[in-house]
């Protein structure tokens, strides 16, 4: 048998849901992202060749070179509490999958909330003792006099042992930066989380090194930024997005004036 609900109870439930969702939205933070629409890339092929180990095979062919992109992404809290933002994810990917990722920074990094390892000491104490006594009555040849003699034998053994154990534990660490490749190594992602030593708000400099053809003068990449966290809806937590931005960034080779001008025209068209 189905339960019967009065119109008033249904109205109250709807009002509670609407009020709860409105409060959750009002308390949620708002994040804005900003980055340049053009970026210069330096040719670092010779630098990488000098730093490469002879034991590691080269991933660059003779008709290719390595260019380095340094992109600054600003994270700005417009309203709300920054502590509610759990993660900022930034993706940088090749639009046409013609260039591939050689290296990137920052790499995955762990941090601890403790300044050093955890030291824990445990002290235990053990005490042992033993005693014995013997008593009785001894009749004497003096009439009816009875001497109450209590010969006592006491044997005592006391042993006090104190044991202190010291245990060193590695302080728990948390991921503050996670990074890796996406799109079959045609792009890279960065996950940023706040920590006592760093803040999500501010400027984050990201470095990506691409392997490109030797005749490469410019290209474009797609940059997407997203801030997420958990909002409490009534008694249930749900994943929420506090800011999202996507845009194309035109790349050009450092020292190439025509490539720079072409990148600027491309950025104006996309803007």
C-alpha positions as CSV (number, residue, x, y, z in Angstrom):
1,X,0.0,0.0,0.0
2,X,1.5,3.3,-1.0
3,X,1.9,6.0,1.6
4,X,-0.3,9.0,1.3
5,X,1.4,12.5,1.4
6,X,-0.6,15.6,2.0
7,X,0.0,18.7,-0.3
8,X,1.5,20.6,2.7
9,X,4.2,17.9,3.3
10,X,5.1,17.8,-0.4
11,X,5.3,21.6,-0.4
12,X,7.6,21.6,2.7
13,X,9.9,18.9,1.1
14,X,10.2,20.9,-2.1
15,X,10.9,24.1,-0.1
16,X,13.6,22.3,1.9
17,X,15.3,20.9,-1.2
18,X,15.2,24.4,-2.9
19,X,16.6,26.1,0.2
20,X,19.3,23.5,0.7
21,X,20.5,23.7,-2.9
22,X,20.4,27.5,-2.8
23,X,22.5,27.6,0.4
24,X,25.0,25.1,-1.1
25,X,25.4,27.3,-4.2
26,X,25.8,30.5,-2.1
27,X,28.5,29.0,0.0
28,X,30.5,27.6,-3.0
29,X,33.7,29.3,-4.1
30,X,34.1,30.9,-7.6
31,X,37.5,30.5,-9.3
32,X,38.7,32.4,-12.4
33,X,41.7,31.4,-14.5
34,X,43.9,33.5,-16.8
35,X,46.8,32.7,-19.2
36,X,48.3,34.2,-22.2
37,X,47.0,33.4,-25.7
38,X,50.4,33.4,-27.2
39,X,53.6,31.8,-25.9
40,X,57.2,31.7,-26.9
41,X,59.0,28.3,-27.3
42,X,62.8,28.0,-27.0
43,X,64.9,25.5,-29.0
44,X,66.7,23.4,-26.4
45,X,67.8,20.5,-28.5
46,X,71.5,21.0,-27.9
47,X,70.9,21.5,-24.1
48,X,69.0,18.2,-23.9
49,X,71.6,16.4,-25.9
50,X,74.4,17.5,-23.6
51,X,72.3,16.5,-20.5
52,X,71.2,13.2,-21.9
53,X,72.8,10.0,-20.4
54,X,74.7,7.7,-22.8
55,X,72.8,4.8,-21.3
56,X,69.4,6.2,-22.2
57,X,68.5,5.9,-25.9
58,X,67.5,9.2,-27.5
59,X,63.9,9.7,-28.4
60,X,64.7,12.5,-30.9
61,X,65.4,11.7,-34.5
62,X,67.9,13.6,-36.7
63,X,65.1,15.5,-38.4
64,X,63.5,16.6,-35.1
65,X,64.1,19.1,-32.3
66,X,62.9,19.9,-28.8
67,X,61.2,23.1,-28.0
68,X,60.3,24.3,-24.5
69,X,57.0,26.0,-23.6
70,X,56.7,27.9,-20.3
71,X,53.1,28.8,-19.6
72,X,51.9,30.8,-16.6
73,X,48.4,30.1,-15.3
74,X,46.8,32.4,-12.7
75,X,44.2,31.1,-10.3
76,X,42.0,33.8,-8.7
77,X,39.5,33.3,-6.0
78,X,36.6,35.6,-6.7
79,X,34.3,34.6,-3.8
80,X,33.9,31.9,-1.2
81,X,36.5,30.0,0.7
82,X,39.7,28.7,-1.0
83,X,39.8,25.7,1.5
84,X,36.7,24.3,-0.2
85,X,38.6,23.9,-3.5
86,X,40.2,20.4,-3.4
87,X,41.9,20.4,-6.8
88,X,42.9,22.4,-9.8
89,X,43.4,20.5,-13.0
90,X,45.2,22.0,-16.0
91,X,45.5,20.2,-19.3
92,X,47.8,21.3,-22.2
93,X,47.2,19.3,-25.4
94,X,48.2,19.5,-29.0
95,X,45.2,20.5,-31.1
96,X,46.1,18.3,-34.2
97,X,48.3,15.6,-32.5
98,X,51.3,16.4,-34.6
99,X,53.8,17.2,-31.8
100,X,54.5,14.9,-28.8
101,X,55.5,15.5,-25.2
102,X,59.2,14.9,-24.3
103,X,59.2,16.1,-20.7
104,X,57.2,18.3,-18.3
105,X,57.4,20.0,-15.0
106,X,56.4,20.1,-12.2
107,X,56.4,16.4,-11.8
108,X,54.4,14.5,-9.2
109,X,55.4,15.7,-5.8
110,X,54.5,14.6,-2.2
111,X,54.6,16.8,0.9
112,X,54.0,16.1,4.6
113,X,52.4,18.2,7.2
114,X,55.1,17.2,9.6
115,X,58.6,18.7,9.6
116,X,60.3,15.3,10.1
117,X,59.7,11.7,10.8
118,X,57.4,10.7,13.6
119,X,59.1,9.3,16.8
120,X,57.1,7.3,19.2
121,X,58.4,6.0,22.6
122,X,56.7,3.3,24.7
123,X,57.8,2.6,28.3
124,X,56.8,-0.5,30.2
125,X,57.6,-1.5,33.8
126,X,57.6,-5.0,35.4
127,X,58.1,-5.7,39.1
128,X,58.5,-9.2,40.7
129,X,58.5,-10.1,44.5
130,X,58.5,-13.3,46.6
131,X,57.9,-13.6,50.4
132,X,57.2,-16.5,52.9
133,X,56.6,-16.7,56.7
134,X,56.1,-19.7,59.2
135,X,54.3,-19.3,62.6
136,X,53.1,-21.6,65.4
137,X,53.0,-22.4,69.2
138,X,55.8,-24.1,71.1
139,X,55.0,-25.6,74.6
140,X,57.7,-25.1,77.2
141,X,58.4,-27.3,80.3
142,X,57.2,-24.6,82.7
143,X,53.8,-25.7,83.9
144,X,51.0,-24.7,81.7
145,X,52.9,-21.9,80.2
146,X,52.8,-22.0,76.4
147,X,55.2,-19.7,74.6
148,X,53.7,-18.3,71.5
149,X,56.7,-18.4,69.2
150,X,56.4,-17.3,65.7
151,X,59.5,-18.1,63.9
152,X,59.3,-16.3,60.6
153,X,61.2,-17.0,57.5
154,X,61.1,-14.2,55.0
155,X,62.6,-14.6,51.7
156,X,62.2,-11.7,49.4
157,X,63.0,-11.3,45.7
158,X,62.3,-8.0,44.0
159,X,63.0,-7.3,40.3
160,X,62.1,-4.0,38.6
161,X,62.5,-3.9,34.9
162,X,61.9,-0.8,32.8
163,X,61.8,-1.2,29.0
164,X,61.7,1.7,26.6
165,X,61.0,1.1,23.0
166,X,61.4,3.9,20.4
167,X,59.8,3.6,17.0
168,X,60.6,5.8,14.1
169,X,57.9,6.2,11.4
170,X,57.9,8.0,8.1
171,X,55.5,10.9,8.3
172,X,52.5,10.4,6.0
173,X,52.7,12.3,2.8
174,X,50.1,13.7,0.5
175,X,50.1,14.4,-3.2
176,X,50.2,18.1,-3.8
177,X,51.2,17.9,-7.5
178,X,50.3,15.0,-9.9
179,X,51.2,15.1,-13.5
180,X,51.4,12.9,-16.6
181,X,50.7,12.6,-20.3
182,X,47.4,12.4,-22.0
183,X,46.2,11.8,-25.6
184,X,48.9,9.2,-26.4
185,X,51.6,11.6,-25.2
186,X,50.3,14.5,-27.3
187,X,49.4,16.4,-24.1
188,X,50.0,16.6,-20.4
189,X,47.9,17.2,-17.3
190,X,48.7,18.8,-14.0
191,X,46.7,18.3,-10.8
192,X,47.4,20.9,-8.1
193,X,46.3,20.6,-4.5
194,X,46.9,23.1,-1.6
195,X,49.3,22.3,1.2
196,X,50.9,24.1,4.2
197,X,53.8,25.1,1.9
198,X,51.9,26.2,-1.2
199,X,48.6,27.8,-2.2
200,X,46.3,27.1,-5.1
201,X,45.7,30.8,-5.6
202,X,48.3,32.7,-7.5
203,X,50.5,32.1,-10.5
204,X,51.6,28.6,-11.4
205,X,54.4,28.1,-14.0
206,X,54.1,25.0,-16.1
207,X,56.8,23.7,-18.4
208,X,56.3,21.3,-21.3
209,X,58.9,20.2,-23.7
210,X,57.7,19.0,-27.1
211,X,59.4,17.0,-29.8
212,X,58.6,18.8,-33.1
213,X,59.9,18.6,-36.7
214,X,63.2,20.3,-37.4
215,X,61.3,22.8,-39.6
216,X,58.8,23.7,-36.9
217,X,58.1,27.4,-36.4
218,X,54.8,27.5,-34.6
219,X,51.7,25.6,-33.6
220,X,48.8,25.9,-31.2
221,X,47.8,24.0,-28.1
222,X,44.6,23.8,-26.2
223,X,44.7,24.7,-22.5
224,X,41.8,23.7,-20.1
225,X,41.7,24.7,-16.4
226,X,39.2,23.3,-13.9
227,X,38.7,23.8,-10.2
228,X,36.6,21.2,-8.3
229,X,35.6,20.3,-4.8
230,X,32.7,18.8,-2.8
231,X,29.5,20.6,-1.9
232,X,27.2,19.3,0.8
233,X,23.7,19.0,-0.4
234,X,21.6,18.3,2.7
235,X,23.5,15.3,4.1
236,X,25.1,14.2,0.8
237,X,28.4,15.3,-0.6
238,X,28.6,15.7,-4.4
239,X,31.4,16.7,-6.7
240,X,31.1,20.3,-7.9
241,X,32.9,22.5,-10.4
242,X,33.9,26.0,-9.1
243,X,35.6,27.3,-12.3
244,X,36.3,26.1,-15.9
245,X,38.1,27.7,-18.7
246,X,39.3,26.4,-22.1
247,X,41.2,28.3,-24.8
248,X,43.8,28.0,-27.6
249,X,47.4,29.2,-27.1
250,X,49.4,30.0,-30.2
251,X,53.0,28.9,-30.0
252,X,55.9,30.4,-31.9
253,X,59.7,29.8,-32.1
254,X,61.8,32.3,-30.2
255,X,63.6,34.7,-32.5
256,X,61.2,34.1,-35.4
257,X,59.4,37.4,-35.9
258,X,57.1,36.2,-38.7
259,X,56.0,33.2,-36.6
260,X,55.3,35.6,-33.7
261,X,53.2,37.8,-35.8
262,X,51.3,34.8,-37.1
263,X,50.7,33.6,-33.5
264,X,49.3,37.0,-32.6
265,X,46.9,37.1,-35.5
266,X,45.8,33.6,-34.6
267,X,45.1,34.7,-31.0
268,X,43.0,37.7,-32.2
269,X,40.9,35.5,-34.4
270,X,40.3,33.0,-31.5
271,X,39.7,35.8,-29.0
